[in-house]
């Protein structure tokens, strides 16, 4: 499969791969997986059980559906 990237983005990707010693494909796959995860959270919000939005301990967080 081939994809087209703007020149500046391709150059950034090339350098990032070189500096991190990661394949360009791996960087692209990780970015797409992150995007897919975020899209699955559309319509949801994070509820802080103790009411403190600064307390981001995982045991204090709950993902809830947005109410319409």
C-alpha positions in Angstrom: 0.0 0.0 0.0 1.3 3.5 -0.8 0.2 6.7 0.9 1.1 10.3 0.0 2.3 12.6 2.7 3.1 16.3 2.4 6.8 16.9 2.1 7.3 18.4 5.5 5.4 15.6 7.2 7.4 13.0 5.4 10.6 14.7 6.4 9.5 14.8 10.0 8.5 11.1 9.9 11.8 10.1 8.3 13.8 12.0 11.0 11.6 10.7 13.8 12.2 7.1 12.6 15.9 7.7 12.4 16.2 9.4 15.8 14.0 6.8 17.7 15.3 3.8 15.7 11.7 2.9 14.9 10.4 2.0 11.5 8.3 4.6 9.8 5.5 2.1 9.5 5.5 1.5 13.2 5.1 5.2 13.9 2.2 5.4 11.5 0.5 2.3 12.9 0.8 3.7 16.5 -0.7 7.0 15.4 -3.6 5.3 13.7 -4.2 3.1 16.7 -4.3 6.1 18.9 -6.8 7.8 16.6 -9.0 4.7 16.5 -9.0 4.6 20.3 -10.0 8.3 20.5 -12.8 7.9 18.0 -14.3 5.1 20.1 -14.7 7.6 22.9 -16.9 10.0 21.0 -20.0 10.8 22.9 -18.4 9.9 26.2 -16.9 11.9 29.1 -14.8 11.3 32.1 -16.6 11.4 35.5 -14.5 12.0 38.6 -16.1 9.9 41.3 -14.9 12.2 44.1 -15.9 15.4 42.2 -12.3 16.6 42.1 -11.2 17.1 38.4 -7.6 17.2 39.5 -7.7 13.7 40.9 -6.9 11.6 37.9 -6.2 8.4 39.8 -7.7 5.6 37.6 -9.8 4.3 40.5 -11.4 7.8 40.7 -12.4 7.9 37.0 -15.4 6.5 35.2 -16.2 6.8 31.5 -19.9 7.7 30.9 -22.1 8.2 27.9 -23.0 11.8 27.2 -26.6 12.6 28.0 -28.7 14.2 25.3 
